[in-house]
Amino acid sequence: MEQDPATDPVSELETHLAAFQREFPEIDPQVEAIVAALFRLHRRMDVAYGRQLTALGISNAEWEVLRTLVVAGRPYRLGPGELARSLGLTAAAVTHRVDRMVTDGLVTRSRDENNRVRVIIELTDAGREMWDLVVREAARFEAGLLQDLGSGERAALADGLRRMLERVEETQPDAAGRTEG
């Protein structure tokens, strides 16, 4: 069955590349092909992850909090300020996210026993179970994306993308932050 060129991502990419070659012949077509494919892949993966999260009953914002707590390591707890800095958010935005997550039983909010002024956000067992579920679903999706690549191709792709990331972080040190919008 043939895809409609208007909805076929490969045709869409080829149309984009042809237009760039026509309008900007001095731009390396391989570079444009890689960057355009990465951009489109990122957008489509973002949508797919969003659908998975919605199906599991969690928002992307909540997922980011779970991920940040797990990445922090045992005992999976951070103060609101630490969480805000890690997420690139304001304290108010973190408070809003955490309020919903406390209601859903994914995290707890308590006072630090050693410093009663300090608040601690901690992952619950239910939050850890949600984390595990989301990671396993994402891993299946990602394995499917890479199923056509052999081990050597995956290693080369991972290495190339890592080097691109290092380059953008060197040349655009503020690029890790969130954009306004």
N, C-alpha and C positions, 0 to 999 in steps of 0.2 A: 504494500500500500504506500503510495507516494504522499509525502507531507506537503501541506500548503506552504508555498514559499513565504507567505506572510507570517506563519507561525512556526516555521522550521528554524530552530536556532542556528543550524549550520548555514542555511541560506541567508539568514539575517546577518550572520557574521561575514559571510562572503560579500554580501551587498555593501556592508560597512567598509570592508577592506578595499573593494573596488572603488568606492567613492573616495577613500583616502588616497589611493594611488592616482586617481584622476585629478584630485584637487591639490594634493601635496606629494608630487612624485619624488621629492627629495627625502621623504621619510622612509626609513627602512621598513619594508613590508613585513619582514619577520618580526621585528620589534612590535609593530602595530598589531600584528596577528596575535602575538602572545599577550600583550597588555589588554587588548579588546576581549580576548577569550577569558582572561582572568577576571576582568570586570564583570562580564556576563555570567561567568560561573559563580562568582561571589553573590551577585544579586539572586540568582536562581537557588543557590544553596541556602541563602538567608530565608527565602520564602519557604523552602522545604523544611528547614529547621523550625520555622515559626509554626508551620502546620503540625509537625510532630509534637511540639510543645503544647499547642492548643489541644490536640487529641489526648495528651496525657494530663491535661487540666492545670497547666502551669504557664505563666507568661515568660517571655524572654527576660524581662526585668527581674523576675523572681529567680530564673535560672542563673542569671549573672551573680546574684547574691549567693546562691548555693555553691556555684563554682568557686567564687572568691573565698568562701569559708573553707571549702575542701582544700583548695590550693594552699591556704594558710597553714594547713597541717593540724594534726591532733593538738589540742582537743577541739578543733574546728570552731574557734571563737575569735571574735575581733570586737574592738570598740567601734562605735558608730563613725568616729572620725577616721579611723584606719580603713573601715569599709568604704567610706565616701571617697577617700584618696585613691584606694585601689580601683574603684569603679569610675573615677573621674566625675563624680557627682557632688552636688551640694549635700550638706547634712540633712536639709529638709527633704530632699528627694529620697535619701536613704531611709529616713524615718517613715515616709509614706510607704515605701516598698516593704519595710520590716513590719509595719502595722498589719498589712494584709497577710504576710507570711506567718506572723504570730497567730492570727486568727485561724489560718489553715493548718497550724501545728507543724510547720516546716522549720521554724526557729523559735528560740525563746529569747526574751529580753529580761535581764536581771541586773541587779546592782553587784558590783565587784565586792566580795567580802572583805578584801584588804583595803579598798578605797571606796567608800559608800557613794562618792560623787560620780565615780566612773560606772558607765553602763556597759554591759557585755551582751553581744548578740552571739548566740550559740546554735549550732546545727542540732536538730533533734534526730531521733532515730527515723522518724517519718521523712524528715528532710534528706537524710542520708539514703533512705530507700528510693526517694524520688530522684536523687542524684544518680544512683546506680541505674535506675530504669531509663532515664534520659540518655545516659552515656551508652548503654547497651543498644538502644534504638538508633542513636546517632552512628554507632560503630557499624551496624548492619547497613545503614544508608551509605556510609562512606566506603565500606568494602564494595558495595555495588557500583559506586562511582569509579572505583579503581580496578574493577574486575578484568578489564581488558589489558592491563599493564602487567608485565612480568616484574619479578623482583628487582632486576637491574634497572628497568625503566622507572620503577617507583623510587629507587634510591637516587637515580639521576634527577628525577623531578623534585624530590624532597631537597636535595642539595642545591639545585638551581633556585628554588623558591626561597630557601633559607638565605642564600647569598643576595637575592633581590631584596628580601626583608632587611638584611643588614645594611645594604646600600641606602635604602630609603630612610632607615633610622639614622644613618650617618649624615645624610644630606638634608633630612627633614626631621630634626629632633622633636619637634612639636606634633608630628603626624600621629603619634600614639594616642593623643588626647581626642576627646569627642569634638565634633564640629557643631557649630550652632545651626539650628535649622528647624 
